[in-house]
Structure formats: C-alpha cells, structure tokens
Amino acid sequence: MLLHTRLPTLRNIGYVQRYFSNVCRLKVLFFGTDHFSLPSLKALHKNLIDNGRVERLEVVTSFKAAKNPVKRYSRTEGIPLHDWAYFSRRAASTFDLGVVVSFGHLIPETLINSFHRGMLNVHASLLPKLRGAAPIVHAIANGDQRTGVSIMRIKPLQFDVGEILLQSSVDIGRDTLMPQLHDQLANIGADCLIACIEDLETYYQRQTIQNNADATYAPKISRKFAKISWSNSTSVRIYDLYRSLYGLQPLITTFGGDVVKIFKLSFNKAQTSLTPVTPGYVEYSKRNKQLLVRCGDGQLLEILQLSIGGKKMLTGQDFYNGFLSKVHTSERCFK
C-alpha cells in the first residue's frame, strides 16, 4: 500500500515544528558530584536504557573529590566521564541539554549558552526560599515543617535564581534527621527531573519567574554553625540544630576548656529543670542514668553520645564517671 504524506503548508508549519520538537530525543550532559546527585543520574541513565527522551548521556564531575559516588557509578555503568577541572565549552557543544544537581560550581555563561535547550537544576528547596548550598540543613535547623524540590533553569552569574519548571513539597517530621530528608528529596528530585525532561517543551511554556522579594538563603555550613549557645537557645532550637547536622558534623560546646562534641541527644525526654541553674549546666541522674543539660528556656535535653578533647566516644554515664563527677558542682557547665 502506498502511503501519502501531506506536506505542511505555511498555515500548519508551526504545528509540525512543535510536533517534531516534542518527540525529538535529547543529548544530555550531567553535572554532579555527591550522593544527592546520584538518584538523578541513575534516573537519566535508566531513561536512556529504556529508550526514553534521553538519547545520549555523559557526565561532568570533580575527579578531585575524595568520595565521589557519581564518578564511581559512571565508571561502573560505562557512562563517559569528564573532569570539571579540564572541561571546556567546546566539549558541550554536541549536547542539547545540561542538567546540574548538587554540583557546587558556578557554571560559566558561555557554557550555559552552549546548550540550545538550556540547563536545568535540581534544587532541594521550594524556591525562592532557601537559595544556596545547604537548603536541607537550614530547613531543619530553622524548624520548618515543610520543604521540597524545585526544578529550575540555570542562569548565569548567580545561583538558584532561574525560572521554575516544577516543584514538589514534602513535610518535615518533628524527629526527621538530615540524612532521611536528604535521601527523600534526592529521590523526589530525580522523579521531577525525568517528568520535566519527558515533556520539556510544556514545562518551559509554563515556567514561572521567582519573586526575589520572597527569597531566603541557605549558605554553606561552617564550623561556627554547629556551636551551641546554651543561653540564647531553646531546647527545641538546639534539637533542630542537632537534627540538621546529624551525620554531617556533631554539635560543639566546651567543658572545662576542652572541646566537647555532641553526637547524639534526645528531645523526646526533654524536661523542665526544677533547680534554678544557668543554661549549659550539666547534671547526671544516677537513677535513670541520664546526662542532662539545661537550655535557655529552662528545659533539659538528654545527651546520649559525646566526646571530649578529641578522645573516644562516651555515653552519658561514661562522661559522668570520667569527668563530671570529678569537678565541683559550680564548674559543671557547658560553655
């Protein structure tokens, strides 16, 4: 049977162009380094294998990173790799779309402009809230009850200011720890990324501009961020700080001039001190075997694991036996 195809007229040529634009597959260059990047890379790779919208996939990452799951996965799966330190704009010219997920480097304008379908970013907040390097940590530390993921377009010269294509929100539980929320958002971000890529033209048409007046910021975490101010912080505030840094770095205080690192504490057993002592005062309940410290609101938090002076990990009972019991009650205070 002979099939006849009607050639487009000037009247319907725009429709035909949009049709072929919608079904064309994409050559994707992925930029990422850490564990948050990995689910998005895996989702793109699966889309490639399943003959989805992704036609070609290569990866740009930092070879210098000590622990780089993106590099390890790419080598295992045979995905072509490029070292960011030696990457050039010319190498990107054969790709349609750039995808950036937790990369940590500002992309030059010349490189952004080399992708004729633009560059997308998976960001772990509901932009314009919490722009910056550490949105997950800051969301928990702020006591936020909700956060999410944004798929946005990369703009030159600034981080996290581009148009938003898609957002998905999640609740933050009262006892949610940073690694739990991190993994949840990484997986949601991967799903949202694939949704956008599969129907890129529609999402581009519906993209929205961020309202800069609503922007808040989540800068990179410093050592100072983990320092506890017992006098100025409530028990909830300290517990939120602990949750936000869990698995990343311990909370920091001092005892008798030595640095104390708090690795695990409990808010569920928070209680009000019956003794009018200063914030930071440490006491030990022999009956319950609890190491308790008073916060700025008069409540007590239980410390479960800590170290002092850079030495081995201690339980609350260990700390009492080795340190607290050996000083006068007037000196039993975290600073």
C-alpha positions as CSV (number, residue, x, y, z in Angstrom):
1,M,0.0,0.0,0.0
2,L,1.3,3.4,-0.9
3,L,1.1,5.9,1.9
4,H,0.7,9.6,1.0
5,T,2.0,12.2,3.4
6,R,0.6,15.7,3.2
7,L,3.4,18.3,3.2
8,P,2.9,21.2,5.7
9,T,1.6,24.4,4.4
10,L,2.6,27.8,5.8
11,R,-0.5,27.7,7.9
12,N,0.3,24.5,9.7
13,I,4.1,24.5,9.6
14,G,4.3,25.9,13.2
15,Y,2.3,22.9,14.4
16,V,4.6,20.4,12.6
17,Q,7.7,22.1,14.0
18,R,6.3,21.9,17.5
19,Y,5.3,18.2,17.0
20,F,8.8,17.1,15.9
21,S,10.3,19.3,18.6
22,N,8.2,17.4,21.2
23,V,9.2,14.0,20.1
24,C,13.0,14.5,19.5
25,R,15.3,12.8,21.9
26,L,17.9,14.8,23.9
27,K,21.6,14.6,24.3
28,V,22.1,15.3,28.0
29,L,25.3,16.4,29.8
30,F,25.0,15.8,33.5
31,F,26.9,17.9,36.2
32,G,27.1,16.4,39.7
33,T,29.3,15.1,42.4
34,D,27.7,13.8,45.6
35,H,25.1,11.5,47.0
36,F,22.3,14.0,46.3
37,S,23.3,13.9,42.6
38,L,23.3,10.2,42.3
39,P,19.5,9.4,42.1
40,S,19.1,11.9,39.3
41,L,22.0,10.4,37.4
42,K,20.5,7.0,37.8
43,A,17.1,8.1,36.6
44,L,18.6,9.7,33.5
45,H,20.6,6.6,32.8
46,K,17.5,4.4,33.2
47,N,15.7,6.7,30.8
48,L,18.5,6.3,28.3
49,I,18.4,2.5,28.6
50,D,14.6,2.4,28.3
51,N,14.8,4.4,25.1
52,G,13.0,7.4,26.7
53,R,13.6,11.0,26.0
54,V,17.4,10.8,26.7
55,E,19.3,9.7,23.6
56,R,22.8,10.2,24.9
57,L,24.2,10.8,28.4
58,E,27.7,11.9,29.6
59,V,28.9,13.2,33.0
60,V,31.0,16.1,34.2
61,T,32.2,15.8,37.8
62,S,35.2,16.6,40.0
63,F,37.8,14.0,39.9
64,K,39.5,15.5,43.0
65,A,36.5,14.8,45.3
66,A,37.6,12.2,47.8
67,K,34.3,10.4,47.9
68,N,32.5,10.8,44.6
69,P,29.6,8.4,44.0
70,V,28.8,10.0,40.7
71,K,32.3,9.1,39.3
72,R,32.1,5.6,40.7
73,Y,28.6,4.9,39.3
74,S,29.5,6.3,35.9
75,R,32.6,4.2,35.6
76,T,30.7,1.1,36.7
77,E,28.0,1.7,34.2
78,G,30.3,2.8,31.3
79,I,28.9,6.3,31.2
80,P,31.5,8.7,29.6
81,L,33.2,10.9,32.2
82,H,34.7,14.4,32.0
83,D,36.8,16.1,34.7
84,W,35.5,19.6,35.6
85,A,39.0,20.9,36.0
86,Y,39.7,20.3,32.3
87,F,36.3,20.6,30.8
88,S,35.8,23.1,28.0
89,R,32.8,24.7,26.3
90,R,33.7,23.0,23.1
91,A,33.1,19.6,24.7
92,A,29.5,20.6,25.5
93,S,28.6,21.9,22.0
94,T,27.3,18.5,20.9
95,F,24.7,18.2,23.7
96,D,21.2,19.6,23.7
97,L,20.5,19.9,27.4
98,G,22.6,20.4,30.6
99,V,21.5,19.1,33.9
100,V,23.1,20.3,37.2
101,V,22.4,18.5,40.5
102,S,24.4,19.5,43.6
103,F,27.5,20.3,41.6
104,G,29.0,23.1,43.7
105,H,30.5,25.2,40.9
106,L,29.2,28.3,39.2
107,I,28.6,27.4,35.5
108,P,30.1,30.0,33.2
109,E,27.7,31.9,30.9
110,T,29.5,30.6,27.8
111,L,28.9,27.1,28.8
112,I,25.2,27.7,29.7
113,N,24.7,29.3,26.3
114,S,26.2,26.3,24.5
115,F,23.1,24.2,25.3
116,H,20.4,25.2,22.9
117,R,17.7,23.6,25.1
118,G,19.1,25.3,28.2
119,M,20.3,23.9,31.5
120,L,18.2,22.5,34.4
121,N,19.0,22.3,38.1
122,V,17.5,20.1,40.8
123,H,17.5,22.2,44.0
124,A,16.4,20.9,47.4
125,S,14.0,23.7,48.5
126,L,10.8,25.4,47.4
127,L,12.5,28.3,45.7
128,P,12.8,31.2,46.2
129,K,13.0,30.0,49.8
130,L,16.5,28.7,50.8
131,R,18.6,29.6,47.9
132,G,22.2,28.4,48.4
133,A,24.5,25.5,49.2
134,A,22.8,23.9,52.2
135,P,19.0,24.2,51.9
136,I,18.3,20.8,53.6
137,V,20.4,21.7,56.7
138,H,18.9,25.1,57.0
139,A,15.3,23.9,56.6
140,I,15.6,21.6,59.5
141,A,17.7,24.0,61.6
142,N,15.0,26.7,61.1
143,G,12.3,24.3,62.4
144,D,10.5,24.4,59.1
145,Q,7.6,21.9,58.8
146,R,7.7,21.8,55.0
147,T,10.2,21.9,52.2
148,G,10.6,20.3,48.8
149,V,12.3,20.2,45.5
150,S,12.4,22.7,42.6
151,I,13.4,22.1,39.0
152,M,14.7,25.4,37.7
153,R,16.6,26.8,34.8
154,I,20.2,27.7,35.2
155,K,21.0,31.4,34.9
156,P,24.5,32.9,34.6
157,L,26.4,34.7,37.3
158,Q,24.0,33.7,40.2
159,F,22.9,30.5,42.0
160,D,19.2,29.5,42.2
161,V,17.5,32.4,40.6
162,G,16.2,30.9,37.4
163,E,12.7,30.2,36.3
164,I,10.9,27.3,38.0
165,L,9.5,24.5,35.9
166,L,8.2,22.1,38.6
167,Q,8.1,21.9,42.4
168,S,7.1,19.1,44.8
169,S,6.7,19.6,48.5
170,V,7.2,17.3,51.5
171,D,6.5,17.5,55.2
172,I,9.4,17.6,57.7
173,G,8.6,15.4,60.7
174,R,9.3,16.5,64.2
175,D,12.1,14.0,64.6
176,T,13.3,13.8,61.0
177,L,17.1,13.7,60.7
178,M,19.1,15.3,57.9
179,P,20.1,12.0,56.1
180,Q,16.4,10.9,56.0
181,L,15.2,14.2,54.4
182,H,18.3,14.3,52.1
183,D,17.6,10.9,50.6
184,Q,13.8,11.6,50.3
185,L,14.4,14.9,48.5
186,A,17.1,13.4,46.2
187,N,14.7,10.7,45.1
188,I,11.8,13.1,44.6
189,G,14.1,15.4,42.7
190,A,15.1,12.6,40.3
191,D,11.4,11.9,39.6
192,C,10.7,15.5,39.0
193,L,13.7,15.9,36.7
194,I,12.5,13.0,34.5
195,A,9.0,14.4,34.4
196,C,10.3,17.7,33.1
197,I,12.6,16.1,30.5
198,E,9.9,13.9,29.1
199,D,7.7,16.9,28.5
200,L,10.3,19.7,28.4
201,E,8.5,22.0,26.0
202,T,5.3,22.0,28.1
203,Y,7.2,22.8,31.3
204,Y,9.2,25.6,29.5
205,Q,5.9,27.1,28.4
206,R,4.6,27.0,32.0
207,Q,7.7,28.2,33.7
208,T,7.4,30.9,36.4
209,I,9.7,33.6,37.4
210,Q,10.9,33.6,41.1
211,N,9.9,36.5,43.3
212,N,13.1,37.8,44.7
213,A,11.3,39.6,47.5
214,D,10.4,36.2,49.0
215,A,13.9,34.9,48.8
216,T,15.7,33.4,51.8
217,Y,19.2,32.0,51.9
218,A,20.9,28.8,53.0
219,P,24.7,29.4,52.9
220,K,27.4,26.8,53.2
221,I,27.7,25.3,56.7
222,S,30.7,26.5,58.7
223,R,32.1,25.0,61.9
224,K,30.7,28.0,63.8
225,F,27.2,26.9,62.7
226,A,27.5,23.8,65.0
227,K,28.4,25.8,68.1
228,I,25.7,25.7,70.8
229,S,24.7,28.9,72.5
230,W,23.0,27.5,75.6
231,S,21.9,30.9,77.0
232,N,20.3,32.1,73.8
233,S,18.7,28.8,72.5
234,T,15.6,26.9,73.5
235,S,15.7,23.1,73.8
236,V,13.7,22.9,70.5
237,R,16.2,25.1,68.7
238,I,19.1,23.0,69.9
239,Y,17.4,19.8,69.0
240,D,16.6,21.2,65.5
241,L,20.2,22.2,65.1
242,Y,21.2,18.6,66.1
243,R,18.8,17.1,63.6
244,S,20.0,19.4,60.8
245,L,23.7,18.4,61.3
246,Y,23.1,14.7,62.1
247,G,25.5,12.6,60.1
248,L,27.3,15.7,58.8
249,Q,29.1,17.0,61.9
250,P,28.5,17.0,65.7
251,L,27.3,19.9,67.8
252,I,30.1,21.8,69.5
253,T,30.4,23.1,73.1
254,T,33.2,23.2,75.7
255,F,33.7,21.8,79.2
256,G,36.5,23.0,81.4
257,G,38.2,24.5,78.4
258,D,38.1,21.3,76.4
259,V,36.1,20.9,73.2
260,V,33.0,18.7,73.6
261,K,31.4,17.1,70.5
262,I,27.8,16.0,70.9
263,F,26.9,13.2,68.5
264,K,23.5,12.1,69.8
265,L,20.9,13.7,72.0
266,S,17.2,13.3,72.8
267,F,14.5,15.8,72.7
268,N,11.7,13.3,73.5
269,K,12.8,13.2,77.1
270,A,13.2,16.9,77.4
271,Q,12.0,18.1,80.8
272,T,11.9,21.2,82.9
273,S,14.7,21.7,85.4
274,L,13.5,22.1,89.0
275,T,16.7,23.8,90.0
276,P,17.3,27.4,89.1
277,V,20.7,27.0,87.5
278,T,22.3,28.7,84.5
279,P,21.8,27.5,80.9
280,G,24.5,24.9,80.0
281,Y,24.5,23.4,83.4
282,V,25.1,19.6,83.3
283,E,23.7,17.1,85.7
284,Y,23.5,13.3,85.9
285,S,20.6,11.3,87.1
286,K,22.0,8.1,88.6
287,R,18.5,6.7,88.9
288,N,17.8,6.9,85.2
289,K,21.4,7.0,84.0
290,Q,20.8,10.2,82.1
291,L,23.2,13.0,81.3
292,L,21.1,16.2,81.2
293,V,21.9,19.8,80.2
294,R,19.8,22.9,80.8
295,C,18.8,25.1,77.8
296,G,17.9,28.7,77.6
297,D,14.2,28.0,78.1
298,G,14.8,26.1,81.3
299,Q,14.3,22.7,79.8
300,L,16.7,19.8,79.9
301,L,18.0,17.8,76.9
302,E,19.5,14.3,77.3
303,I,22.9,13.8,75.8
304,L,23.4,10.2,74.7
305,Q,26.8,10.2,72.9
306,L,29.6,12.7,73.1
307,S,33.4,13.1,73.2
308,I,35.7,15.5,75.0
309,G,39.2,16.7,74.0
310,G,39.1,14.8,70.7
311,K,39.1,11.4,72.5
312,K,36.9,8.4,72.2
313,M,33.1,8.3,72.1
314,L,31.4,8.3,75.6
315,T,28.0,7.6,76.9
316,G,26.4,9.9,79.4
317,Q,27.4,7.6,82.2
318,D,31.0,7.5,80.9
319,F,31.1,11.3,80.9
320,Y,29.8,11.5,84.4
321,N,32.2,8.9,85.8
322,G,35.3,10.3,83.9
323,F,34.7,14.0,84.0
324,L,31.6,15.4,85.6
325,S,31.9,13.7,88.9
326,K,35.5,15.0,89.3
327,V,34.6,18.7,89.3
328,H,32.8,20.9,91.8
329,T,29.1,21.5,91.1
330,S,29.8,25.1,90.3
331,E,32.0,24.0,87.4
332,R,29.6,21.5,85.8
333,C,28.6,23.7,82.9
334,F,29.0,23.6,79.1
335,K,30.1,26.9,77.7
